[in-house]
Amino acid sequence: MKLYLPFAALCGICCLILNGFFLSAMQKQLWRRAVWLKAAASVCFVLIALLAVLKKPENGYFLIAFLCGFAGDILLGLRYVYEKQKTLLFAIGALSFAAEHLLFILRFLHSPDTSLLFALIYLAVTLAGAAVYTGIHKTNAGKLQPFGVLYIALVCFMSGLALSAAVRAPSVSSVLFGCGGILFAGSDVILSEYNFGNDRRFLLSRLLHWLYFGAQLLIAGSLLF
């Protein structure tokens, strides 16, 4: 544990620094550089998950989930490089993230510490809030709208399950995972607004990416406890 935590902390710091450089490249529209920087930032949370596997081999299940997130990061970044395939890359990237959330959900559903009722209530409340938020900003994803709604429901359900575990069986691990789940849901709602709404301020892109990488780092870090 004494060796795992300092290395994980170093990975976390590197991830946040690389995210800063990534956002700078995005703002300057240096798309290819941005893809590489985002991939490098994503490697950091994958490395933390790999540490968790070395500590507990059963965490290999979660490593698969984080690799799905890593793939999603690259695909979403490439949509700026290959404009003609932008919608396709966005859809496949979102599917990669959906796979990550689904893997988390399946593991939570087998845990005695989670509450399905709590998660469903949380899902209803967060979906209502997301609907109000996106309605105010007139978010419209066109043909992707039904898929987008299902995706937001998936991440909110994952977040609810994680939060229920943190409430029912509080520990360093469950609280970190619960906080990560909340940040993930917030990041994805803002992502929908930024890509398909009427507010295109780069401030939103900054916010969603800080929330996103914070979520991945918290969830990966939770596996070390």
C-alpha positions in Angstrom: 0.0 0.0 0.0 2.8 2.4 0.8 4.2 2.0 -2.7 0.9 2.0 -4.5 -0.5 5.2 -3.1 2.5 7.5 -4.0 2.7 6.2 -7.5 -1.1 6.5 -7.9 -0.9 10.1 -6.6 1.9 10.8 -9.2 -0.3 9.4 -11.9 -3.2 11.6 -10.8 -1.1 14.7 -10.8 0.3 13.8 -14.3 -3.3 13.2 -15.5 -4.5 16.7 -14.4 -1.4 18.4 -15.8 -1.9 16.7 -19.2 -5.5 17.6 -19.1 -4.5 21.2 -18.8 -2.3 20.9 -21.9 -5.0 19.0 -23.7 -7.5 21.8 -23.1 -5.0 24.4 -24.3 -4.5 22.4 -27.5 -8.3 22.1 -27.9 -8.8 25.9 -27.5 -6.1 26.5 -30.1 -7.8 23.9 -32.4 -4.6 21.8 -32.6 -6.7 18.7 -32.9 -4.1 16.0 -33.5 -2.0 17.3 -30.6 -5.1 17.3 -28.5 -5.8 13.7 -29.2 -2.4 12.6 -28.1 -2.5 14.7 -25.0 -5.9 13.4 -24.0 -4.8 9.8 -24.7 -1.8 10.4 -22.4 -4.0 11.8 -19.7 -6.2 8.7 -20.0 -3.3 6.4 -19.7 -2.8 7.8 -16.2 -6.1 6.5 -14.8 -5.6 3.2 -16.6 -2.2 2.9 -14.8 -3.9 3.4 -11.5 -6.4 0.7 -12.4 -3.4 -1.5 -13.3 -1.9 -0.9 -9.9 -5.2 -2.0 -8.4 -5.0 -5.2 -10.3 -1.5 -5.8 -9.1 -2.8 -5.3 -5.5 -5.9 -7.4 -6.0 -6.1 -9.5 -9.2 -10.0 -9.5 -9.0 -9.8 -5.8 -10.0 -9.0 -7.0 -13.5 -12.7 -6.7 -14.1 -12.5 -2.9 -13.5 -9.4 -2.6 -15.6 -11.5 -3.7 -18.6 -14.0 -0.9 -17.8 -11.2 1.7 -17.7 -9.8 0.5 -21.0 -13.3 1.1 -22.5 -13.1 4.7 -21.2 -9.6 5.0 -22.7 -11.0 3.9 -26.1 -13.9 6.4 -25.7 -11.5 9.2 -25.1 -9.5 8.5 -28.2 -12.6 8.1 -30.4 -14.2 11.4 -29.1 -10.9 13.2 -29.7 -10.6 11.9 -33.3 -14.0 13.3 -34.2 -12.3 16.7 -34.5 -9.5 15.3 -36.7 -11.9 13.4 -39.1 -14.7 15.8 -39.6 -16.6 13.7 -42.1 -16.8 10.8 -39.6 -17.6 13.1 -36.6 -21.0 11.7 -35.8 -19.9 8.1 -36.2 -16.8 8.6 -34.0 -18.9 10.3 -31.4 -21.5 7.5 -31.4 -18.8 4.7 -31.1 -17.0 6.7 -28.4 -20.2 7.1 -26.5 -20.8 3.3 -26.8 -17.3 2.7 -25.3 -18.2 4.9 -22.3 -21.6 3.1 -22.1 -19.7 -0.2 -21.9 -17.6 1.2 -19.0 -20.7 2.3 -17.1 -22.4 -1.0 -17.8 -19.5 -2.9 -16.4 -19.6 -0.8 -13.2 -23.3 -1.3 -12.9 -23.1 -5.1 -13.3 -20.5 -5.3 -10.5 -22.6 -3.0 -8.2 -25.7 -5.2 -8.8 -23.8 -8.1 -7.3 -22.8 -6.1 -4.2 -24.8 -6.4 -1.0 -23.9 -2.8 -0.1 -26.0 -1.2 -2.9 -29.6 -0.3 -2.9 -31.6 -0.7 -6.1 -34.4 1.5 -4.7 -32.0 4.3 -3.8 -30.4 4.1 -7.2 -33.8 4.3 -9.0 -34.9 7.3 -7.0 -31.6 9.0 -7.6 -32.0 8.1 -11.3 -35.5 9.7 -11.5 -34.3 12.9 -9.7 -31.1 13.3 -11.8 -32.9 12.6 -15.0 -35.5 15.3 -14.2 -32.7 17.7 -13.4 -30.9 16.9 -16.6 -34.1 17.3 -18.6 -34.7 20.8 -17.1 -31.1 21.8 -17.7 -30.9 20.6 -21.3 -34.5 21.9 -22.0 -33.4 25.4 -20.9 -30.5 25.3 -23.2 -32.5 23.7 -26.0 -30.2 20.7 -26.4 -31.1 18.6 -29.5 -28.9 15.8 -30.7 -31.1 15.0 -33.7 -31.0 11.3 -34.6 -28.8 10.7 -31.6 -31.3 12.1 -29.1 -32.9 8.8 -28.1 -29.5 7.2 -27.6 -28.3 10.2 -25.7 -31.2 9.9 -23.3 -30.5 6.3 -22.7 -26.8 7.0 -22.2 -27.5 9.7 -19.6 -29.9 7.3 -17.8 -27.2 4.7 -17.8 -24.5 7.0 -16.2 -27.0 8.4 -13.7 -28.0 4.9 -12.7 -24.4 3.9 -12.2 -23.9 7.0 -10.2 -26.9 6.2 -8.0 -25.7 2.7 -7.3 -22.2 4.0 -6.4 -23.7 6.6 -4.1 -26.0 4.1 -2.5 -23.0 2.0 -1.6 -21.2 5.0 -0.1 -24.3 5.8 2.0 -25.0 2.2 3.2 -21.4 1.0 3.7 -19.2 4.1 4.0 -15.5 3.5 3.5 -12.7 5.3 1.8 -13.2 3.1 -1.3 -17.0 3.5 -1.5 -17.0 7.2 -0.9 -14.3 7.8 -3.5 -16.3 5.7 -6.0 -19.5 7.5 -5.1 -18.0 10.9 -5.6 -16.5 9.8 -8.9 -19.9 8.6 -10.0 -21.5 12.0 -9.3 -18.7 13.8 -11.2 -19.1 11.4 -14.1 -22.9 12.1 -14.4 -22.3 15.9 -14.2 -19.6 15.7 -16.9 -21.8 13.8 -19.3 -24.7 16.2 -18.9 -22.5 19.1 -19.6 -21.0 17.2 -22.6 -24.5 16.8 -24.1 -25.1 20.6 -23.6 -21.7 21.5 -25.1 -22.1 19.3 -28.2 -25.8 19.7 -28.9 -27.0 22.8 -27.0 -26.8 26.5 -27.7 -24.1 27.3 -25.2 -20.7 26.7 -26.8 -18.5 28.6 -24.4 -15.2 26.9 -24.0 -15.6 27.2 -20.3 -18.1 24.3 -20.5 -15.5 22.1 -22.2 -13.0 23.0 -19.5 -15.5 22.2 -16.8 -16.7 18.9 -18.3 -13.1 17.6 -18.8 -12.0 18.5 -15.2 -15.1 16.7 -13.9 -14.5 13.8 -16.2 -10.8 13.2 -15.4 -11.6 13.8 -11.7 -14.3 11.1 -11.9 -12.0 8.6 -13.6 -9.2 9.2 -11.1 -11.5 9.0 -8.0 -13.0 5.7 -9.3 -9.6 4.2 -10.2 -8.2 5.3 -6.9 -11.0 3.8 -4.9 -9.9 0.3 -6.0 -6.6 0.7 -4.1 -8.4 0.8 -0.7 
